[in-house]
Amino acid sequence: MKHKILLLIISGILLYMICCKKGNTSNAYALTGKWQEVKLRTYNLDSGKITSDTTYLHSFTNMDYVQFSGGGICEISTSGYFYTTLGIYVNPKKIDTTHYTAIDNGKFTLNTLSALPNPSGFITADTISEINTNNILIHSVFYSNVAGYKTISDTYYQK
């Protein structure tokens, strides 16, 4: 009888530990929802040296957002006009859909290509970081086929 009670207690403890264990996607729910773009910084690196650096704090529309669903799907919408020293840069309206996965506590990755699609193409590495409960950062690195050259985009969103 004592062994049965002990076995029942151990089983209960194990069941409790399994049910309460935090998984790799435990905070994915925090991303769920629509986030509006509020800031964009783009810069180029050539062999580690910044060759251009621009930050945009305005000209965002309601079409500039990222939306995460609980199923690991991410919708990125861009639209708007950005003013540079060279004039107006027009960002064409487009909506892309991709998937995201958790990689660390408060960090996620957007699924990307693992190899150059063609000799003149590029690949990206996108990570999503939670700054706090109302702000996230999507850090995108575009690797070209030119050794040592990459373009980086840091996009800030608010819920």
C-alpha positions, -999 to 999 in steps of 0.1 A, spaced: 0 0 0 29 24 9 45 17 -25 13 25 -43 9 58 -26 45 67 -32 42 58 -69 10 79 -71 28 109 -55 58 105 -79 35 102 -109 17 134 -98 49 153 -94 62 142 -128 29 151 -145 30 186 -128 66 191 -140 58 181 -176 27 203 -178 44 234 -163 76 231 -183 83 262 -203 90 255 -239 111 273 -265 79 291 -278 66 300 -243 66 338 -251 55 335 -287 21 347 -275 37 381 -267 44 386 -304 8 377 -315 -10 407 -330 -4 437 -352 26 459 -347 29 494 -364 63 505 -377 76 536 -360 113 538 -369 136 524 -397 174 525 -398 193 513 -428 230 512 -433 256 495 -454 288 478 -442 318 473 -465 344 452 -448 331 463 -414 330 500 -422 297 519 -424 294 535 -459 259 549 -455 235 553 -426 200 567 -427 172 567 -400 135 574 -407 112 585 -379 82 595 -399 63 589 -432 49 556 -420 13 547 -429 -12 522 -415 2 498 -442 36 497 -425 31 469 -400 41 434 -391 14 409 -379 22 377 -360 -3 348 -356 -1 321 -330 5 295 -357 40 309 -364 29 329 -395 42 365 -400 28 390 -424 49 420 -432 34 450 -450 53 480 -463 42 511 -479 52 547 -478 75 575 -489 108 583 -473 127 615 -478 164 614 -483 191 639 -493 187 626 -528 150 632 -529 119 610 -523 124 572 -520 92 554 -528 87 521 -510 62 501 -531 32 487 -514 36 450 -507 27 423 -483 49 393 -477 41 362 -456 67 340 -439 70 319 -408 88 326 -375 102 304 -348 116 310 -313 153 307 -310 159 321 -274 140 338 -246 125 368 -262 141 362 -296 127 348 -328 138 343 -363 121 347 -396 126 317 -419 149 326 -447 168 311 -476 200 292 -466 219 298 -498 222 324 -525 193 320 -549 215 329 -579 250 343 -585 237 379 -583 213 374 -555 215 377 -517 203 360 -486 188 375 -455 191 367 -418 162 382 -398 159 382 -360 131 396 -339 138 409 -305 114 420 -278 125 453 -265 97 454 -240 60 444 -240 50 471 -265 81 474 -287 100 449 -310 129 452 -333 134 432 -365 171 432 -374 176 422 -411 210 415 -426 212 412 -464 243 393 -474 253 399 -510 277 378 -532 303 406 -528 327 396 -500 325 418 -470 295 438 -482 261 437 -465 231 459 -459 215 461 -425 180 472 -417 167 477 -381 129 482 -381 112 492 -348 75 484 -342 50 493 -315 18 475 -304 
